[in-house]
């Protein structure tokens, strides 16, 4: 039987191996402890990056006492983190902006309260906040920014309009957001995307090439003449509305629907020759500024009465149009907002939800757009 020789380490190497084993054990214990601490924080809702900063800055107990907080998470993730602002960070409502923490630091330096900071973030994106912070501290932020849809970018316009007109904050914000502090047809916004909730008026225009992507021919059953076209989504809703009116004994008909940019040019020239420039300026939308170019607007008439506003069909439309997604677009009451005279025959498709809201709240598409769509 062969004799097995045991390898005997020299004392020096044995000691080194023992020390290495002890260090490895300590490392494993520390690593497991570290992982446990990181896990505690990530389970709470903090990122791994934020959790490491929390641990190495000895703020775990503080964070655990606060609980999950997106603003704190952003602070610990950021290179702009300032420890003396820690308690301020957690009291600020989180917004997903690139310079969120650096902007908080700057606002604290300027002298804004936590409430002020939340107001500022709520009314502007990253670029708007950056621009707003170039000015001296604004003393009364609530003057305009208590209104949900007020915009940081428009602060100077708000103050100018309010000073010039004496209007209150609600009117000022509404008017400025609609660009009603500007002249009609001047510095207007180009609308390029087609949708049932699009806004076209004297401050929001379409290009010469714009046309609804779903343009279809209107059947003669529903129109007073051949060759009329419409957006398909509006036309389908109109057919349901017209059929429902007919079942109740009312006859409505489309007299005018989609008009191209060039159609509006021709129409303006016709009225210019017939009635002169003042008439055109007052009653005819400039090319690119007519809702008819969207394919979503109709001039509706009665099959039994020449003056639609005096017809039983008009009364039926007033009570029922919203159920099919249509609103009466221009009224005397709201001419100061829409910019167009009273037109009892002009109806616009916006979809059932929006039409119902506008009907129930007695408001204009302009107001709805400012409150819910202008992002």
Phi, psi and omega in degrees: 000131184283136181277128181270128179263126177280137178280123180251118181284149175290148183309323182296314181287326178298318179296317179298318180295321179295317178296317178300318179297318179295316180296319178297319178297315179298316179301315181296319179297314180297317180297316179296321177296317178299313180299321178297318180294317178298316180299321178301319183282320179292323176297332179283340177122008180265147179288165178295323178297311180295320182298319178298316179296320179300314181295312184287344175260008177057045182245016183297314181299320178297313182295318179297326179289332179277319185089194181297131181206111184296325180291320176296319178302314179297322180296314182288340175278340190271146173287347182268006181302129176237121187300324182292345178263006187306312183290336177286320182305314187291344181263002178262133178293130183290137169228144184276080180234144186303318185252032184308308185288318180296325177291322175300314180304317182291320180293323175297318180296321179293328179117015180283143176282171177300320178297317178299316182297318178297321178297315181298312180297328184288346187241014178197154175279186185303315182292321180295319178296316179304315181292319182297326184282001175281343181269166174293167182302131175272123189285321186239076181298325183295344183305317177245328190273009168285346178271125189306320188263013174292151184239136177304319183300337185261010185305313181295324178291323177300310183295321179295313182294318180296318179294321183287324187252339183078010181288155179283179186296319183298312180294317182300310182296316179300310183294316181292319179298333177269004181065024179282359171276357178252163176291151177301139176067011181250130178053045183278164182268131178281127177258117186249339184259133178277133174195154180300338182259013181295149180248122175231124179202202184285358179234002178222115189239165178250155178281168178300328185271353185294137172206146177299140184288344184248036184295130179225162176281145178265128179297143182300339177300331186251359186234157179276350179206162179281159173091001179282147180231163183203161166297137183298319183296322178287320182296317178299320178291321180297319181300319177297318180293315181297317179295321179294319178297319181297321178297333180266004176093019181243138181245107177251152183214146178274120177265333179206141181225239181297133172230128178289171176304315181292325176301320181289326174299312181297320180295316179298318179294323179299311181288332176297315179291325184280320189232350177097170186295320182299322178294314180299316180298326185274323191243344186245126178292141176294152177307132182095347183245010180262135177296337181298333179291340178287339186078005183256356185247142178230144164264117187253140179236173176260143178280352184241341184229139182289318181268105186300321182297344179257009187262159175291334176295322177298316179297321179295319179296320179301324184270337191236343187304320183299332181296339182249008175096012182249147174234148169285122195274319188236121178232159177299320183302323186245023179299329181292342178261317183280331181085359181239150182294169177300124177225092183299338185270348187268114179238147185232133176277128178229357184099152187297319183296311181293317180300319179295317179297314180297319179296314184288335183253005177048065184222178180258165173297326178302313181296316180298317181299315179297318186286325190233341189246338185277091183255000000 
